[in-house]
Each structure stands twice: as C-alpha cells, then as structure tokens.
Amino acid sequence: MKLLRFGPAGSEKPGALDSDGVIRDLSAHVPDIGYEQLDDSSLTKLRQIELASCPVVEPSVRFGQPLSNIRKVVCIGLNYSDHAEEAGMPIPDEPVVFMKADTSLCGPNDNVLMPTGSRKLDWEVELGLVIGKTARNVSESDALDYIAGYCVVNDVSERVAQLESTGQWVKGKSFDTFCPYGPVLTTRDEISDVQNLDLWLDIDGERVQSGNTNTMIFSAATIVSYLSRHMTLRAGDLIPTGTPPGVGLGLKPPRFAQVGQRMSLGIEGLGEISQLVVADT
C-alpha cells in the first residue's frame, strides 16, 4: 500500500494511491497517517479499505509529509562503498550514525531553504526506513519485520556547518527543510528486495547521482538490528540509510546547490520527490 498525506501544510488529510496511481481520500476511515497506524494490525486494516469507494483527490494537490508525527530521525553516513571511495574515506567497520532534528522534516516537494550565509548546500538521495513497532535488541534475521515501509529522502546538508565547523555533523544536517521525504510511505510488502533498488538525483535535469542499494555496506536489516542495540527504535522513527556517489562535495571540482536550482530524486518502486532551493528570509 502507498500511504500519503495531502493538503495545505498543517491541515493535511490521510490518503493513499490506488492501483492506477490516483490519490484517494481516507478521511472517512482513519483520522491521520502517523505512528499509531504503522503496526502490522493497523496496516492490515488499511489494506482492507476499498480504495475505489474513496473520494478522488485532484492530482495537483500538495503532498505533505507521509507521516504526521515522525519521532526521531537517525541517519547512517558513508554507507555506499562507491560513495566512501568518492569521499576518500575508508569503508567503515560499523555503521556511522548521526541525527537530524525533527524540525528539518518537510513535505516531499516543499522548498528547501538556503540558510543565510550558506556556501556549500549539498544533496543526498537516500532510502528511508520507517519503523512500525518498538525494536530493541532485535536480530538481523528479524529486523525487516520491524519496518513498516520505505520512502525517498533527501538528506540535505550544509557542508561548512557539517565538516568545517566545530562539533558534530548534526549542525550541518538539521537546518529547517533539510529532510524532505516521501512522496508516499510504501509498505514493506510491496518491495520484494530492498537491497536491489535503483536510486538517482538530478540537479536542474542533470543526472548527478545514480546508484543501487545493492552497494550499501550495511543492509537495511543490519542497520535496524545495529541501531536497536544502541537505542530503542519506535514506530514512526525515520532512518535515512546513506547515499550513492555524486554528491556535490564529491564532484570534481566540487559544486553545490544554488538558489533557484531544483533537486529531483527518486527510488525504484518508491516514487519521486522534488525541491526548489530558495533563500531563507
């Protein structure tokens, strides 16, 4: 199932895409799409809704964040072997973990704000995992059962704040609008092999990132199991899992997003999202 939220920011309604890609309004069946709807029992009930009987929504509607209440955003860095090579960094022995503030979250096609004084605004297409139930000390063999679904994430970064300033990566990752995600939450049953998905990102129509999740150093299952040994994961947690080559910092010469440019990105089977870079006033 492909779950979504649509409408003006702050007034989104729950919805889903039917088999023809038409947006259907689920307001008569569920109050919202949030962590309360992500356990297996709730998802089963949602799948039983006859979408053809639900009102059609105009395709021009704004897509909001697929979930109303993401709890925390736990990210994995340097998780593609070819990206680590691009960055000139060794393959990590265990997942590189950092956080993004929940205030960085925004809708999949909302504008990305260029922070005042920013010089190195960068892009990163990433597979997002959304946790569906409490995970603590789970085994790798069981880990995928704790994932409610998947989405596309742009892990926007300001490289000066991330890498050239003091402190941790979180500063350069957490500016407002630095975590667009969506366009929908695709439930895990629709993805037969999460470790074989093409992903890409374009800047003004130019392909700069292209990869496949089969080059991830740590698989989705490994990541969930690893994180669950270091913190309790809860329904509604979002885990961006790293990016393939082609980020601005890794290009030769390096280049970064500018005001007025558009970042368009997607993942096979999960859809596409797009953001215009605008100045933060």
C-alpha positions in Angstrom: 0.0 0.0 0.0 1.2 3.5 -0.7 0.1 5.8 2.1 0.3 9.6 2.0 -1.0 12.9 3.4 -2.2 15.7 1.2 -3.3 19.3 1.5 -2.0 22.6 2.9 0.8 22.5 5.5 -0.7 21.9 8.9 -4.1 20.8 7.5 -3.1 17.6 5.7 -5.6 14.7 5.3 -4.8 11.0 5.1 -4.8 9.3 1.7 -3.4 6.5 -0.4 -2.6 5.8 -4.1 -4.8 3.3 -5.8 -3.5 0.8 -8.3 -3.8 3.4 -11.1 -1.8 6.0 -9.1 -4.9 8.0 -8.3 -5.0 9.8 -4.9 -7.8 8.6 -2.7 -9.0 10.4 0.4 -9.0 8.1 3.5 -10.5 10.6 5.9 -13.7 8.5 6.4 -11.6 5.6 7.6 -8.7 6.9 9.6 -8.0 10.3 11.3 -4.5 10.6 10.0 -1.4 8.6 9.0 1.0 8.6 11.9 2.9 6.2 14.1 -0.3 4.9 15.6 -1.2 3.4 12.1 2.1 1.6 11.4 1.9 -1.7 13.3 1.0 -4.8 11.3 -2.6 -5.0 12.6 -3.3 -1.3 11.7 -1.7 -1.7 8.2 -3.8 -4.8 7.6 -7.0 -2.9 8.3 -5.9 -0.1 6.0 -5.2 -2.6 3.2 -8.8 -3.8 3.6 -10.2 -0.4 2.6 -11.9 -0.5 -0.8 -10.0 2.4 -2.4 -12.3 2.6 -5.4 -15.1 3.7 -3.0 -13.0 6.6 -1.5 -13.2 10.1 -2.9 -10.7 11.0 -5.7 -8.3 13.9 -4.9 -7.1 16.3 -7.6 -3.5 15.3 -8.7 -2.3 18.9 -8.4 -2.8 18.7 -4.6 0.2 19.3 -2.3 1.8 16.2 -0.9 2.6 16.6 2.8 4.9 14.6 4.9 3.6 10.9 4.6 3.6 10.7 8.4 2.1 13.3 10.8 4.4 12.6 13.7 7.9 11.3 12.9 9.5 10.7 16.3 13.3 10.8 15.6 15.5 10.8 12.5 18.5 8.5 12.8 20.8 8.6 9.8 23.6 6.4 8.5 26.6 8.0 6.8 29.1 6.7 4.4 27.0 3.6 3.7 27.7 3.0 0.0 31.1 1.6 -0.9 31.3 3.8 -4.1 30.4 6.9 -2.1 33.0 6.2 0.6 35.6 5.9 -2.3 34.3 9.2 -3.7 34.8 10.9 -0.4 38.3 9.4 0.0 37.3 7.7 3.3 37.9 4.1 4.4 35.0 1.6 4.5 33.6 1.9 8.0 33.7 -1.2 10.2 30.3 -0.4 11.7 27.5 2.0 10.7 28.3 5.7 11.0 25.3 7.2 13.0 24.2 10.8 13.3 20.9 12.5 13.9 18.8 15.2 12.1 16.5 17.4 14.1 12.8 16.7 13.6 12.3 20.4 12.6 14.3 19.6 9.5 11.4 17.5 8.2 9.2 18.8 5.4 7.0 17.6 2.6 8.4 15.8 -0.4 8.0 18.7 -2.8 8.3 21.6 -0.4 11.0 24.3 -1.0 14.4 23.8 0.6 15.6 26.9 2.4 19.2 28.0 1.8 20.5 29.2 5.2 21.7 32.7 5.4 25.4 32.7 4.6 25.4 29.1 3.3 28.2 28.4 0.8 28.0 24.6 0.4 24.5 23.3 0.2 24.6 19.7 -0.8 22.2 17.0 -1.8 21.9 13.2 -0.9 19.3 10.8 -2.3 18.6 8.1 0.3 16.4 5.2 1.0 14.3 5.9 4.1 13.2 3.2 6.5 10.2 3.9 8.7 9.9 1.8 11.8 6.5 0.2 12.5 6.9 -1.1 16.1 9.2 -1.0 19.0 12.6 -2.5 18.3 15.1 -3.2 21.0 18.0 -5.7 20.6 16.4 -7.3 17.6 18.3 -9.9 15.5 19.3 -9.1 11.9 17.2 -12.1 10.7 14.0 -10.5 12.3 14.9 -6.8 11.6 12.9 -6.3 8.4 9.7 -7.3 10.3 10.1 -4.1 12.3 10.0 -1.9 9.2 6.5 -0.5 8.3 7.6 0.8 4.9 10.0 2.8 2.8 10.3 6.3 1.3 12.6 8.6 -0.6 14.7 11.0 1.5 16.8 14.0 0.5 19.4 14.3 3.3 20.2 17.9 2.5 23.5 19.1 4.1 25.4 22.3 4.6 29.0 21.1 4.3 30.6 24.1 6.1 28.5 23.6 9.2 28.8 19.8 8.9 32.6 19.5 8.3 34.4 22.8 8.6 33.0 23.9 11.9 33.3 22.5 15.4 31.1 19.8 16.9 29.2 17.0 15.3 27.6 16.5 11.9 24.1 17.3 13.3 24.5 21.1 12.9 25.0 20.8 9.1 22.2 18.4 8.7 19.4 19.9 10.8 18.5 23.3 9.3 14.8 23.7 8.6 13.6 21.9 5.5 16.8 19.8 5.3 14.9 16.5 5.4 12.2 16.3 2.6 10.8 12.8 2.4 8.0 10.9 0.6 6.2 11.2 -1.7 4.4 8.2 0.0 5.1 5.6 2.6 5.3 2.3 0.6 4.6 -0.6 2.9 7.3 -3.2 3.1 5.1 -5.9 1.4 5.3 -4.0 -1.9 9.1 -4.2 -2.1 10.4 -7.7 -2.7 14.1 -6.9 -2.4 15.0 -3.7 -0.7 18.7 -4.4 -1.4 18.2 -4.1 -5.2 16.6 -0.7 -5.8 17.9 1.9 -8.3 18.1 5.5 -6.9 19.0 8.8 -8.5 19.1 12.5 -8.2 19.1 15.3 -10.8 20.0 19.0 -10.5 18.0 21.1 -13.0 17.5 17.9 -15.0 21.2 16.9 -15.0 21.8 13.4 -13.5 24.4 13.7 -10.8 23.7 10.8 -8.6 23.0 7.2 -9.7 23.3 4.1 -7.7 21.6 0.9 -6.4 21.0 -0.2 -2.8 23.0 -3.4 -3.6 26.2 -1.4 -3.0 25.1 -0.5 0.6 27.8 -1.5 3.0 25.3 -2.2 5.7 21.9 -3.6 4.6 18.6 -2.3 5.9 18.3 -5.3 8.2 21.8 -4.8 9.6 21.1 -1.1 10.2 17.8 -1.8 12.1 19.4 -4.5 14.2 22.5 -2.4 14.9 20.6 0.7 15.9 18.2 -1.3 18.1 21.2 -2.4 20.2 22.2 1.2 20.9 18.7 2.8 21.3 15.1 1.8 21.4 13.5 2.3 18.0 9.8 3.2 18.0 7.0 3.3 15.5 7.4 6.5 13.5 11.2 6.7 13.6 12.8 7.5 10.2 16.1 6.1 9.2 17.8 7.5 6.1 20.4 4.9 5.1 23.1 6.7 3.2 23.7 7.9 -0.3 25.5 6.7 -3.5 28.2 8.7 -5.4 27.5 12.1 -7.0 27.0 14.4 -4.0 28.3 18.0 -4.7 31.2 17.6 -2.3 32.5 14.6 -4.2 32.3 16.1 -7.7 35.5 17.2 -9.4 35.6 20.2 -9.0 33.1 20.3 -6.1 29.8 22.1 -6.8 26.9 22.9 -4.6 23.2 23.8 -5.0 22.3 27.4 -5.7 19.2 29.4 -5.1 16.8 28.8 -8.0 18.0 25.3 -8.7 15.8 22.2 -8.4 16.7 18.9 -6.9 14.7 16.0 -8.3 15.2 12.5 -6.9 13.7 9.1 -6.8 14.0 5.4 -5.9 12.7 2.5 -7.9 9.2 1.5 -6.7 9.0 4.3 -4.1 8.4 7.3 -6.3 10.0 10.7 -6.9 10.2 13.9 -5.0 11.5 17.4 -6.0 12.5 20.6 -4.2 13.3 24.1 -5.3 16.2 25.8 -3.4 15.1 29.3 -2.2 16.7 31.8 0.1 15.8 31.7 3.7 14.5 35.1 4.6 
